Amino acid sequence: MSDDPVPEKRVHTRRTVLKSTAVTAAGVVAVPNIASAAPAAEGPAQAIAAGASVGIDLTVNGQRRSVVVEPRVTLLDALRERLGLTGTKKGCDRGECGACTVLVDGERIKSCLTLAVMRQGAEVTTVEGLARDEHLHPVQAAFIRHDAFQCGGCTPGQIMSAVACIDEGHTGSEAEIREWMSGNLCRCACYQNITAAVADAAKELRG
């Protein structure tokens, strides 16, 4: 091993990591001002200790919902365990499979990777919010027509990601659809059928 001193940059990085670890161990999380319904980026932050709970307001599938959570609770767990919306699935729980994909303020995110308290005032759409009365969303109907699922574990996330993919305009070709849907994994390998379903729904929605 070299006897040279550790470069200053590496020392700083190590200290930063240690400080971050200490904060996490203490359970202190900075969250938006919960007195305001404004998005997280707009409000001042306040520290909430581990074990304490905080009330947040969300608009979920068009309805205003209030929920009390600890700072460490993910949006995924808040939806499933606090609000009873179990259509959003917990797959890998580390952002790799995409089964937990939902729309937040119109953008697709993996809900296992964001804390619920950081989404104060956000508008959230889950798979339960796509259908209108007894009429399925065109993407849901297309998944049925093209038999684009088997076990169904990844299907809600695939559908939510497909809705966003179409809205974003990334359905110009099969290759483009595959690329922009690549964050959603299907262990049953229904990719060909999923791609066909997204392309079909995109044609219908573009009218």
TAUR-V336075 format. One record per residue. N is the residue number from 1. PHI is phi as a letter, one per 30 degrees, with the letter a starting at -180 (* if undefined). NEAR is the number of other C-alpha atoms within 10 Angstrom. Layout:
BEGIN
n->(N;N)
phi->(PHI;PHI)
near->(NEAR;NEAR)
END
This chain:
BEGIN
n->(1;2;3;4;5;6;7;8;9;10;11;12;13;14;15;16;17;18;19;20;21;22;23;24;25;26;27;28;29;30;31;32;33;34;35;36;37;38;39;40;41;42;43;44;45;46;47;48;49;50;51;52;53;54;55;56;57;58;59;60;61;62;63;64;65;66;67;68;69;70;71;72;73;74;75;76;77;78;79;80;81;82;83;84;85;86;87;88;89;90;91;92;93;94;95;96;97;98;99;100;101;102;103;104;105;106;107;108;109;110;111;112;113;114;115;116;117;118;119;120;121;122;123;124;125;126;127;128;129;130;131;132;133;134;135;136;137;138;139;140;141;142;143;144;145;146;147;148;149;150;151;152;153;154;155;156;157;158;159;160;161;162;163;164;165;166;167;168;169;170;171;172;173;174;175;176;177;178;179;180;181;182;183;184;185;186;187;188;189;190;191;192;193;194;195;196;197;198;199;200;201;202;203;204;205;206;207)
phi->(*;d;c;d;d;d;e;e;d;d;d;d;d;d;d;d;d;d;d;d;d;d;d;d;d;d;i;c;b;d;b;d;d;d;d;c;c;d;e;e;d;c;c;d;c;b;d;b;d;e;j;d;b;b;c;b;c;b;c;c;h;i;c;d;b;c;b;c;b;d;e;d;d;d;d;e;d;d;d;d;c;c;c;i;c;d;d;d;c;c;c;d;i;b;i;c;c;i;d;c;d;b;c;b;h;i;c;d;b;c;d;d;c;b;d;e;d;d;c;e;i;d;c;c;c;c;d;d;c;d;d;c;h;c;c;d;d;e;d;d;d;d;d;d;e;c;h;c;a;b;d;i;d;c;e;e;d;d;d;d;d;d;e;d;e;d;d;d;i;c;b;d;a;d;d;d;d;d;d;d;c;d;d;c;c;b;d;d;h;c;e;d;d;d;e;d;d;d;d;d;d;d;d;d;d;d;i)
near->(3;5;5;6;7;9;8;9;9;10;12;11;11;12;12;12;12;12;12;12;12;12;12;13;10;11;16;18;18;14;22;23;20;20;11;15;17;16;16;19;12;11;16;12;15;13;13;16;14;15;11;12;16;13;14;23;22;20;17;21;16;11;11;11;13;16;16;15;21;19;24;19;16;21;24;25;23;21;21;16;11;15;13;11;18;17;18;25;24;22;17;12;17;13;19;15;21;30;31;33;30;29;23;18;15;13;18;19;20;24;27;26;15;16;20;27;30;21;24;26;21;21;20;22;21;22;22;14;15;18;14;9;6;6;10;12;17;20;25;24;16;23;22;14;13;17;14;25;20;13;9;15;19;24;26;24;32;32;28;27;28;28;24;20;20;21;15;11;12;20;24;11;11;14;12;15;21;18;12;17;23;15;18;25;19;23;13;13;12;15;18;12;18;26;22;19;24;30;21;19;22;23;12;12;13;9;6)
END
